């Protein structure tokens, strides 16, 4: 899932070719931005590295309100995207799980610089009207 590499003083970015993924897939999961009050929830293919982790426990109200991300523990580098199962496994190893969170507490706390989507454990479906 590495997207940007610096060689010397030059940055190289991997840009995926457009339209090479299937538009319809099984077992879709919801992804959302770091703050659920913002628009932007959508379905994603759990077999592709579309989002990041956000670790919480649904049985703990404080965890659902504020999910956790910790550098070097739940993610290995800034901007890392991963498959759903990788995100789930890292959260379980952290003593939590994926859930439908309200916002995220990032360690170190530089949330304003971090963008992107995060996996939730919510199933979703893709519908088409012909």
Contact map, one row per residue, 1 for C-alpha under 8 A:
1110000000000000000000000000000000000000000000001000000000000000000000000000000111000000000000000000000000000000000000000000000000
1111100000000100000000000000000000000000000000000000000000000000000000000000000100000000000000000000000000000000000000000000000000
1111100000001110000000000000000000000000000000000000000000000000000000000000000000000000000000000000000000000000000000000000000000
0111110000111100000000000000000000000000000000000000000000000000000000000000000000000000000000000000000000000000000000000000000000
0111111000111000000000000000000000000000000000000000000000000000000000000000000000000000000000000000000000000000000000000000000000
0001111111110000000000000000000000000000000000000000000000000000000000000000000000000000000000000000000000000000000000000000000000
0000111111110000000000000000000000000000000000000000000000000000000000000000000000000000000000000000000000000000000000000000000000
0000011111000000000000000000000000000000000000000000000000000000000000000000000000000000000000000000000000000000000000000000000000
0000011111100000000000000000000000000000000000000000000000000000000000000000000000000000000000000000000000000000000000000000000000
0000011111110000000000000000000000000000000000000000000000000000000000000000000000000000000000000000000000000000000000000000000000
0001111011111000000000000000000000000000000000000000000000000000000000000000000000000000000000000000000000000000000000000000000000
0001111001111100000000000000000000000000000000000000000000000000000000000000000000000000000000000000000000000000000000000000000000
0011100000111110000000000000000000000000000000000000000000000000000000000000000000000000000000000000000000000000000000000000000000
0111000000011111000000000000000000000000000000000000000000000000000000000000000000000000000000000000000000000000000000000000000000
0010000000001111100000000000000000000000000000000000000000000000000000000000000000000000000000000000000000000000000000000000000000
0000000000000111110000000000000000000000000000000000000000000000000000000000000000000000000000000000000000000000000000000000000000
0000000000000011111100000000000000000000000000000000000000000000000000000000000000000000000000000000000000000000000000000000000000
0000000000000001111100000000000000000000000000000000000000000000000000000000000000000000000000000000000000000000000000000000000000
0000000000000000111111000000000000000000000000000000000000000000000000000000000000000000000000000000000000000000000000000000000000
0000000000000000111111000000000000000000000000000000000000000000000000000000000000000000000000000000000000000000000000000000000000
0000000000000000001111100000000000000000000000000000000000000000000000000000000000000000000000000000000000000000000000000000000000
0000000000000000001111111000000000000000000000000000000000000000000000000000000000000000000000000000000000000000000000000000000000
0000000000000000000011111000000000000000000000000000000000000000000000000000000000000000000000000000000000000000000000000000000000
0000000000000000000001111100000000000000000000000000000000000000000000000000000000000000000000000000000000000000000000000000010000
0000000000000000000001111111000000000000000010000000000000000000000000000000000000000000000000000000000000000000000000000000000000
0000000000000000000000011111000000000000000010000000000000000000000000000000000000000000000000000000000000000000000000000000000000
0000000000000000000000001111100000000000000011000000000000000000000000000000000000000000000000000000000000000000000000000011100000
0000000000000000000000001111110000000000001111000000000000000000000000000000000000000000000000000000000000000000000000000011110000
0000000000000000000000000011111000000000001111000000000000000000000000000000000000000000000000000000000000000000000000111111100000
0000000000000000000000000001111100000000111100000000000000000000000000000000000000000000000000000000000000000000000000111111000000
0000000000000000000000000000111110000000111100000010000000000000000000000000000000000000000000000000000000000000000011110000000000
0000000000000000000000000000011111110001110000000000000000000000000000000000000000000000000000000000000000000000000011110000000000
0000000000000000000000000000001111110111100000000000000000000000000000000000000000000000000000000000000000000000001111000000000000
0000000000000000000000000000000111110000000000000000000000000000000000000000000000000000000000000000011100000000001111000000000000
0000000000000000000000000000000111111100000000000000000000000000000000000000000000000000000000000000011100000000000000000000000000
0000000000000000000000000000000111111110100000000000000000000000000000000000000000000000000000000000111000000000000000000000000000
0000000000000000000000000000000000111110000000000000000000000000000000000000000000000000000000000000010000000000000000000000000000
0000000000000000000000000000000010111111000000000000000000000000000000000000000000000000000000000000000000000000000000000000000000
0000000000000000000000000000000010011111100000000000000000000000000000000000000000000000000000000000000000000000000000000000000000
0000000000000000000000000000000110000111110000000000000000000000000000000000000000000000000000000000000000000000000000000000000000
0000000000000000000000000000011110010011111000000000000000000000000000000000000000000000000000000000000000000000000000000000000000
0000000000000000000000000000011100000001111100000000000000000000000000000000000000000000000000000000000000000000000000000000000000
0000000000000000000000000001111000000000111110000000000000000000000000000000000000000000000000000000000000000000000000000001110000
0000000000000000000000000001111000000000011111000100000000000000000000000000000000000000000000000000000000000000000000000000000000
0000000000000000000000001111100000000000001111110100000000000000000000000000000000000000000000000000000000000000000000000000000000
0000000000000000000000000011100000000000000111111100000000000000000000000000000000111000000000000000000000000000000000000000000000
0000000000000000000000000000000000000000000011111000000000000000000000000000000000110000000000000000000000000000000000000000000000
0000000000000000000000000000000000000000000011111100000000000000000000000000000001110000000000000000000000000000000000000000000000
1000000000000000000000000000000000000000000001111110000000000000000000000000000011110000000000000000000000000000000000000000000000
0000000000000000000000000000000000000000000111011111000000000000000000000000000011100000000000000000000000000000000010000000000000
0000000000000000000000000000001000000000000000001111100000000000000000000000000011110000000000000000000000000000000111100000000000
0000000000000000000000000000000000000000000000000111110000000000000000000010001111000010000000000000000000000000000111100000000000
0000000000000000000000000000000000000000000000000011111000000000000010000110000011000011011000000100000000000000000001100000000000
0000000000000000000000000000000000000000000000000001111100000000001110000000000000000010001000000110100100000000000001110000000000
0000000000000000000000000000000000000000000000000000111110000000001110000100000000000000001001011110000000000000000000000000000000
0000000000000000000000000000000000000000000000000000011111010011011100000000000000000000001000011110100000000000000000000000000000
0000000000000000000000000000000000000000000000000000001111111011000000000000000000000000000000011110000000000000000000000000000000
0000000000000000000000000000000000000000000000000000000111111011000000000000000000000000000000000011000000000000000000000000000000
0000000000000000000000000000000000000000000000000000000011111000000000000000000000000000000000000000000000000000000000000000000000
0000000000000000000000000000000000000000000000000000000111111111000000000000000000000000000000000000000000000000000000000000000000
0000000000000000000000000000000000000000000000000000000011111111100000000000000000000000000000000000000000000000000000000000000000
0000000000000000000000000000000000000000000000000000000000011111110000000000000000000000000000000000000000000000000000000000000000
0000000000000000000000000000000000000000000000000000000111011111111100000000000000000000000000000000100000000000000000000000000000
0000000000000000000000000000000000000000000000000000000111011111111000000000000000000000000000000011110000000000000000000000000000
0000000000000000000000000000000000000000000000000000000000001111111000000000000000000000000000000000111000000000000000000000000000
0000000000000000000000000000000000000000000000000000000100000111111100000000000000000000000000000000111110000000000000000000000000
0000000000000000000000000000000000000000000000000000011100000011111110000000000000000000000000000000111110000000000000000000000000
0000000000000000000000000000000000000000000000000000011100000010011111000000000000000000000000000000000111100000000000000000000000
0000000000000000000000000000000000000000000000000000111000000000001111101110000000000000000000000000000111100000000000000000000000
0000000000000000000000000000000000000000000000000000000000000000000111111110000000000000000000000000000001110000000000000000000000
0000000000000000000000000000000000000000000000000000000000000000000011111111110000000000000000000000000000110000000000000000000000
0000000000000000000000000000000000000000000000000000000000000000000001111111100000000000000000000000000000000000000000000000000000
0000000000000000000000000000000000000000000000000000000000000000000011111111000000000000010001000000000000000000000000000000000000
0000000000000000000000000000000000000000000000000000101000000000000011111111000000000010011001000000000000000000000000000000000000
0000000000000000000000000000000000000000000000000001100000000000000011111111110100000000010000000000000000000000000000000000000000
0000000000000000000000000000000000000000000000000000000000000000000000111111110100000000000000000000000000000000000000000000000000
0000000000000000000000000000000000000000000000000000000000000000000000110011111100000000000000000000000000000000000000000000000000
0000000000000000000000000000000000000000000000000000000000000000000000100011111100000000000000000000000000000000000000000000000000
0000000000000000000000000000000000000000000000000001000000000000000000000000111110000000000000000000000000000000011100000000000000
1100000000000000000000000000000000000000000000000001000000000000000000000011111111000000000000000000000000000000000000000000000000
1000000000000000000000000000000000000000000000001111100000000000000000000000001111100000000000000000000000000000000000000000000000
1000000000000000000000000000000000000000000000011111100000000000000000000000000111110110000000000000000000000000000000000000000000
0000000000000000000000000000000000000000000001111110000000000000000000000000000011111110000000000000000000000000000000000000000000
0000000000000000000000000000000000000000000001111010000000000000000000000000000001111111000000000000000000000000000000100000000000
0000000000000000000000000000000000000000000001000000000000000000000000000000000000111111100000000000000000000000000000000000000000
0000000000000000000000000000000000000000000000000000000000000000000000000000000001111111110000000000000000000000000000000000000000
0000000000000000000000000000000000000000000000000001110000000000000000000100000001111111111000000100000000000000000000100000000000
0000000000000000000000000000000000000000000000000000100000000000000000000000000000011111111100001100000000000000000000000000000000
0000000000000000000000000000000000000000000000000000000000000000000000000000000000001111111110001000000000000000000000000000000000
0000000000000000000000000000000000000000000000000000100000000000000000001110000000000111111111000000000000000000000000000000000000
0000000000000000000000000000000000000000000000000000111100000000000000000100000000000011111111111100000000000000000000000000000000
0000000000000000000000000000000000000000000000000000000000000000000000000000000000000001111111111000000000000000000000000000000000
0000000000000000000000000000000000000000000000000000000000000000000000000000000000000000111111110000000000000000000000000000000000
0000000000000000000000000000000000000000000000000000001000000000000000001100000000000000011111110000000000000000000000000000000000
0000000000000000000000000000000000000000000000000000000000000000000000000000000000000000001111111000000000000000000000000000000000
0000000000000000000000000000000000000000000000000000001110000000000000000000000000000000001111111100000000000000000000000000000000
0000000000000000000000000000000000000000000000000000001110000000000000000000000000000001101100111110000000000000000000000000000000
0000000000000000000000000000000000000000000000000000111110000000000000000000000000000011001000011111000000000000000000111000000000
0000000000000000000000000000000000000000000000000000011111000001000000000000000000000000000000001111100000000000000000011100000000
0000000000000000000000000000000000000000000000000000000001000001000000000000000000000000000000000111110000000000000000011100000000
0000000000000000000000000000000000010000000000000000010100000011111000000000000000000000000000000011111100000000000000010000000000
0000000000000000000000000000000001111000000000000000000000000001111000000000000000000000000000000001111100000000000000000000000000
0000000000000000000000000000000001110000000000000000000000000000111000000000000000000000000000000000111110000000000000000000000000
0000000000000000000000000000000001100000000000000000010000000000011110000000000000000000000000000000111111000000000000000000000000
0000000000000000000000000000000000000000000000000000000000000000011110000000000000000000000000000000001111101010000000000000000000
0000000000000000000000000000000000000000000000000000000000000000000111000000000000000000000000000000000111111110000000000000000000
0000000000000000000000000000000000000000000000000000000000000000000111100000000000000000000000000000000011111100000000000000000000
0000000000000000000000000000000000000000000000000000000000000000000001100000000000000000000000000000000001111100000000000000000000
0000000000000000000000000000000000000000000000000000000000000000000000000000000000000000000000000000000011111110000000000000000000
0000000000000000000000000000000000000000000000000000000000000000000000000000000000000000000000000000000001111111110000000000000000
0000000000000000000000000000000000000000000000000000000000000000000000000000000000000000000000000000000011001111111000000000000000
0000000000000000000000000000000000000000000000000000000000000000000000000000000000000000000000000000000000000111111000000000000000
0000000000000000000000000000000000000000000000000000000000000000000000000000000000000000000000000000000000000111111000000000000000
0000000000000000000000000000000000000000000000000000000000000000000000000000001000000000000000000000000000000111111100000000000000
0000000000000000000000000000000011000000000000000000000000000000000000000000001000000000000000000000000000000011111110000000000000
0000000000000000000000000000000011000000000000000011000000000000000000000000001000000000000000000000000000000000011111000000000000
0000000000000000000000000000001111000000000000000111000000000000000000000000000000000000000000000000000000000000001111100000000000
0000000000000000000000000000001111000000000000000011110000000000000000000000000000000000000000000000000000000000000111110000000000
0000000000000000000000000000111100000000000000000011110000000000000000000000000000010010000000000100000000000000000011111000000000
0000000000000000000000000000111100000000000000000000010000000000000000000000000000000000000000000111100000000000000001111100000000
0000000000000000000000000000110000000000000000000000000000000000000000000000000000000000000000000111000000000000000000111110000000
0000000000000000000000000000110000000000000000000000000000000000000000000000000000000000000000000011000000000000000000011111000000
0000000000000000000000000011110000000000000000000000000000000000000000000000000000000000000000000000000000000000000000001111100000
0000000000000000000000000011110000000000001000000000000000000000000000000000000000000000000000000000000000000000000000000111110000
0000000000000000000000000011100000000000001000000000000000000000000000000000000000000000000000000000000000000000000000000011111000
0000000000000000000000010001000000000000001000000000000000000000000000000000000000000000000000000000000000000000000000000001111100
0000000000000000000000000000000000000000000000000000000000000000000000000000000000000000000000000000000000000000000000000000111110
0000000000000000000000000000000000000000000000000000000000000000000000000000000000000000000000000000000000000000000000000000011111
0000000000000000000000000000000000000000000000000000000000000000000000000000000000000000000000000000000000000000000000000000001111
0000000000000000000000000000000000000000000000000000000000000000000000000000000000000000000000000000000000000000000000000000000111
